[in-house]
């Protein structure tokens, strides 16, 4: 009789607590995934900003060098 009760309990619909536990795990997994995607976008954006900063810095240095070379030639 005891084995029969265990078998029927496994076949029965999950309780509200079990469903909440499953849905909570699912929501935690979705939340973690969203946080990872947000972190990835933040890192990509910061890399792009650094690349733009380095591009403008190198452009400024190149223009500055050309201006200094012209000053040396005119003197």
N, C-alpha and C positions, 0 to 999 in steps of 0.2 A: 504494500500500500504506500509506503514511504517513497519508493522509487517512482510510482505512478504520479504522486503529487509533484515530485521534482520535475518529471518530464512534462507535465501539464503546465507547470509554472514557466518553463523555458519556452513553451509554445504560446503562452498567453501574450497579450499585447503588453508592451512595456509600460511601466507606471509613469506617472507624470514626472517624478523625480529623475527616472532614467532618461526620459525624453529631454528634460531640461539639461541634464548633464551632457547629453550628446549635442544638443543645440549650442550649449555654452562652449564646448570644445570647438564646434564648427565656427562660432562667432569669434572665438579667440584666434583661430587659424586665419580667418578672413582679415581680422584686425592686424595681425602680424604681417600678412601679405601686403596690405595697404601701406603699412609703415615702411616695409622694405622698398616698395615702389616709390614712395615719397622720398625716401633717402636716396634712392638711385637718381631720381630727377634732380634733387638738390645737388648731389655731387656732380652730375653732368653739367648743370647750370654753372656751378662754381668753376669747373674746368674751362667752360667756354669763356667765362668772364676773365679768367687768368690768361687764356690765350689771347683775348682781345687786348688785355692790358699789356702783355708782352709784345704784341704786334705794334701797338701805338708807341710803346717805349722804344722798340727797335726803329720804328719810323722816325721818331723824334731824334734819336741818336744819329741816324743816317742823314737827316736834314741838317742837324747841327754840325756834323763832320763836313758836309758839303759847303756849308756857309763858312766854316773856319778855313777850309781849303781855298775858297774864293778870296777871303781876306788876305791869306798868305800870298796869293798870286798877285793881288793888286798892290801890295806894299812894296 
